[in-house]
Amino acid sequence: MREIIFDTETTGLESKVDRIIEIGGIELFNHFPTGKTIHLYINPADRKVHPDALAVHGITDEFLQDKPKFEEVVQEIRDFFEGARWVAHNATFDMGFINAEFARLGIEPVSPELVTDTLSMARRKHPMGPNSLDALCRRYGIDNSHRSRHGALLDSELLAEVYIEMIGGRQTALGFGSATKTQTIDVADEIPVEVLQRTKTLPARLDPETAAAHGKLVLAMGDKAIWNKYQH
């Protein structure tokens, strides 16, 4: 199963008027990181970044001026997510913006059946909370000390580690954290295994005296003794 753990940053909180200005995501295949990522900054056209949003992610209007508009990168986004589940923390927010951007371009919305909300997962698993991304990082011992502000790709990497923990722990991804930083795992490749056959039976490890004593013991047990099946 292919999944994209992703996050967005926006100009504000209203998907009908505000716009996506950053999207980041990483690919998992059967819960393994493949090393493939997407990270884009997007020019919101005539929509300015709200001061409250700026305080969260620090992305300024000036920084976004020379970035591509959503219609220029939409195909790249769709290609990256093609055939995958969309996994986000508070997915209602992110998918609201994604589908609003798609609607402006006449693109069909992403079906809710293709979306996993890790916030809903966390609330079911930890009903007493808190269940923010930072709180879940603390709960699972994931280092988020480098997260001074929200960032789509960084938050996706942290969320992927949290997600792996929530579905069964780090062993599921065989060391997810190190794999995303230092190596690419191609889980589609199969490692051939050659099964070797012995050409002759191994010599007995028992000395004759011990073997004879064992034979007498089995004989004393009678014909129904299970050891009779293994006598040579």
C-alpha positions in Angstrom: 0.0 0.0 0.0 1.3 3.4 -1.0 0.7 6.4 1.3 1.8 10.0 1.2 2.2 11.7 4.6 1.7 15.4 3.9 1.1 18.8 5.3 0.2 22.2 4.0 0.8 25.8 5.1 -1.7 28.5 4.0 -2.3 32.2 4.0 -5.0 31.8 6.6 -7.8 29.5 7.9 -10.6 29.9 5.4 -10.2 27.5 2.5 -12.8 29.4 0.3 -10.6 32.5 0.2 -7.2 31.6 1.6 -4.7 29.7 -0.4 -2.0 27.0 -0.1 1.5 28.5 0.0 3.5 25.3 0.9 3.0 21.6 0.5 5.4 18.9 1.6 5.0 15.1 1.6 6.9 11.9 1.9 6.1 8.5 0.4 5.6 5.3 2.3 5.1 1.9 0.7 3.7 -0.7 3.1 4.7 1.6 5.9 8.3 1.8 4.7 9.9 5.2 3.7 11.0 5.1 0.0 13.0 8.3 0.1 10.7 10.1 -2.3 9.5 13.5 -1.3 7.6 16.5 -2.6 8.2 20.0 -1.3 6.8 23.1 -3.0 6.3 26.8 -2.2 3.4 28.3 -4.0 2.5 31.9 -4.9 -1.0 32.6 -3.6 -1.6 35.2 -6.4 -3.4 38.2 -4.9 -4.0 36.7 -1.5 -1.8 38.0 1.3 -0.5 36.0 4.2 -2.5 36.8 7.3 -0.4 38.0 10.3 -1.6 35.1 12.5 -0.6 32.6 9.8 2.8 34.3 9.4 3.4 33.9 13.1 2.9 30.2 12.7 5.0 29.4 9.6 7.0 32.5 9.0 6.5 32.5 5.2 6.3 36.1 3.9 4.5 37.6 0.9 7.9 38.8 -0.3 9.4 35.2 -0.2 6.4 33.9 -2.3 6.5 36.5 -5.0 8.7 34.5 -7.4 7.2 31.1 -6.6 4.9 29.2 -9.1 1.2 29.5 -8.8 -0.9 26.5 -7.9 -2.1 25.9 -11.4 1.6 25.6 -12.5 2.4 22.8 -10.0 -1.0 21.1 -9.7 0.0 18.3 -12.1 3.2 17.6 -10.2 1.2 17.3 -7.0 -1.4 15.0 -8.6 1.3 12.8 -10.1 3.0 12.4 -6.8 -0.2 11.5 -5.0 -1.5 9.3 -7.8 -2.7 5.9 -6.5 -1.8 6.7 -2.9 -3.7 7.4 0.4 -3.5 11.0 1.6 -2.4 11.0 5.3 -2.5 14.2 7.3 -2.9 15.5 10.8 -6.3 17.2 11.1 -6.9 16.1 7.5 -10.2 18.0 7.3 -8.2 21.3 7.2 -5.6 20.2 4.7 -8.1 18.4 2.4 -10.4 21.4 2.6 -7.6 23.5 1.0 -6.5 20.9 -1.5 -10.0 20.3 -2.8 -10.7 24.1 -2.8 -7.6 24.6 -5.0 -8.7 21.7 -7.2 -12.2 23.2 -7.6 -10.8 26.5 -8.8 -9.2 24.6 -11.6 -12.2 22.3 -12.4 -10.5 19.2 -10.9 -12.5 16.5 -9.1 -12.1 16.5 -5.3 -10.1 13.8 -3.5 -12.6 11.2 -2.2 -12.8 11.0 1.6 -12.2 7.2 1.2 -8.6 7.9 0.2 -7.8 10.1 3.2 -6.4 9.1 6.6 -6.7 11.6 9.5 -4.0 10.9 12.1 -5.6 13.3 14.5 -8.7 11.1 14.5 -6.5 8.1 15.0 -4.7 9.8 17.9 -8.0 10.8 19.6 -9.1 7.1 19.4 -5.8 5.8 20.7 -5.2 8.5 23.3 -8.7 9.8 24.3 -7.3 11.9 27.2 -4.9 13.7 24.8 -3.3 16.1 24.1 -2.9 15.0 20.5 -1.2 17.9 18.7 1.8 16.9 16.6 4.2 18.3 19.2 2.4 16.4 22.0 2.5 13.1 20.0 6.2 13.6 19.4 6.7 13.9 23.1 4.5 10.8 23.8 6.5 8.7 21.4 9.9 10.0 22.1 10.4 11.6 18.7 12.9 14.5 18.6 11.2 17.6 17.4 13.6 20.1 19.0 14.4 21.5 15.5 10.8 22.5 15.0 10.7 26.1 16.0 8.0 26.9 13.4 5.6 25.0 11.3 7.0 23.8 8.0 5.2 21.4 5.5 8.1 19.0 4.8 9.5 19.0 8.4 6.0 18.4 9.8 5.4 15.6 7.3 8.6 13.9 8.4 7.6 14.2 12.1 4.1 13.0 11.4 5.4 10.0 9.5 7.3 8.9 12.6 4.3 9.5 14.7 2.1 7.6 12.3 4.4 4.6 12.3 4.3 4.5 16.1 0.5 4.7 16.1 0.2 1.7 13.8 2.6 -0.5 15.5 5.9 1.0 16.4 9.3 1.7 14.8 10.0 -1.9 14.1 7.2 -1.8 11.5 9.4 0.5 9.4 12.8 -1.0 10.4 14.2 2.2 11.8 12.1 4.8 9.9 13.9 7.8 11.3 17.4 6.9 10.0 16.1 5.7 6.7 14.5 9.0 5.8 17.7 10.9 6.4 20.4 8.7 5.1 19.2 6.0 2.8 16.6 5.1 0.2 14.8 1.8 0.6 13.3 0.3 -2.6 10.7 -2.0 -1.1 9.6 -3.1 -4.5 12.8 -5.1 -5.0 12.8 -8.6 -3.8 16.0 -10.2 -2.3 16.5 -13.7 -3.8 17.1 -16.4 -1.2 18.9 -19.6 -2.2 18.0 -22.6 -0.1 20.9 -25.0 0.1 20.5 -28.8 0.4 22.9 -31.0 2.3 24.7 -33.5 0.0 25.2 -36.0 2.9 23.9 -36.6 6.4 25.9 -34.9 9.2 27.8 -37.4 11.4 26.2 -38.4 14.7 27.2 -36.2 17.7 26.6 -39.0 20.3 29.4 -41.4 21.2 28.5 -45.2 20.9 28.1 -45.6 24.6 25.6 -42.8 25.0 23.7 -43.9 21.9 23.4 -47.5 23.3 22.2 -46.2 26.6 19.5 -44.1 24.9 18.4 -47.2 22.8 17.9 -49.2 26.0 15.8 -46.4 27.5 13.6 -46.2 24.4 13.2 -50.0 24.3 12.0 -50.0 27.9 9.3 -47.4 27.0 7.6 -50.0 24.7 6.3 -49.9 21.1 4.3 -46.7 21.6 7.2 -44.6 22.6 7.5 -41.5 20.3 11.2 -42.0 20.2 10.7 -45.1 18.0 9.8 -42.8 15.1 13.3 -41.3 15.2 15.4 -44.5 15.6 17.7 -45.2 12.7 
